[in-house]
Amino acid sequence: MIAPIVITVLVVLYYLFYFGFLMAFVPLVLKILFGIIPLLLAGLMIYVCVQRILEIKEGEEDDLGKY
């Protein structure tokens, strides 16, 4: 259960760093166009991590075993 959390934290930090870089050095129009995407991806990563943790708690540790 630790691996999904660590990967999620690293990816979210990357997206937030990217978003911060855009806010500091890019004109307003590009901030709007390219700034929303990393925030949406960070939110999606958190959602997927929560879903994965719930799957692990339900006992589905190996999803590939179903196929």
C-alpha positions as CSV (number, residue, x, y, z in Angstrom):
1,M,0.0,0.0,0.0
2,I,3.0,2.3,0.4
3,A,4.0,2.3,-3.3
4,P,0.9,3.9,-4.7
5,I,1.1,6.6,-2.0
6,V,4.7,7.4,-2.7
7,I,4.2,7.5,-6.5
8,T,1.2,9.7,-6.1
9,V,3.0,12.1,-3.8
10,L,5.9,12.3,-6.2
11,V,3.7,12.9,-9.3
12,V,1.5,15.5,-7.5
13,L,4.6,17.3,-6.3
14,Y,5.9,17.3,-9.9
15,Y,2.6,18.7,-11.2
16,L,2.5,21.4,-8.5
17,F,6.1,22.4,-9.3
18,Y,5.2,22.6,-13.0
19,F,2.1,24.7,-12.1
20,G,4.2,27.0,-9.9
21,F,6.8,27.4,-12.7
22,L,4.0,28.4,-15.1
23,M,2.5,30.9,-12.7
24,A,5.9,32.6,-12.3
25,F,7.3,32.8,-15.8
26,V,4.5,32.4,-18.4
27,P,2.1,35.1,-19.7
28,L,-1.5,35.0,-18.6
29,V,-3.0,33.3,-21.6
30,L,-0.6,30.4,-21.4
31,K,-1.2,30.2,-17.6
32,I,-4.8,29.5,-18.3
33,L,-4.2,27.1,-21.1
34,F,-1.3,25.1,-19.6
35,G,-2.0,25.7,-15.9
36,I,-5.3,23.9,-15.7
37,I,-3.9,20.6,-17.1
38,P,-1.4,19.8,-14.3
39,L,-3.9,20.7,-11.6
40,L,-6.5,18.3,-13.2
41,L,-3.9,15.6,-13.5
42,A,-2.8,16.0,-9.9
43,G,-6.5,15.7,-8.8
44,L,-6.9,12.6,-11.0
45,M,-3.7,11.0,-9.5
46,I,-5.1,11.5,-6.0
47,Y,-8.5,10.0,-7.0
48,V,-6.8,7.0,-8.5
49,C,-4.6,6.5,-5.5
50,V,-7.6,6.6,-3.2
51,Q,-9.4,4.0,-5.4
52,R,-6.3,1.8,-5.4
53,I,-6.0,1.9,-1.6
54,L,-9.7,1.0,-1.3
55,E,-9.1,-2.0,-3.6
56,I,-6.1,-3.1,-1.5
57,K,-8.2,-2.9,1.7
58,E,-10.9,-5.0,0.1
59,G,-8.3,-7.8,-0.6
60,E,-7.7,-7.2,-4.3
61,E,-4.0,-6.8,-4.0
62,D,-3.3,-8.4,-7.4
63,D,-5.7,-7.1,-10.1
64,L,-3.8,-9.0,-12.8
65,G,-4.8,-12.3,-11.1
66,K,-8.4,-11.8,-12.4
67,Y,-7.3,-12.0,-16.1
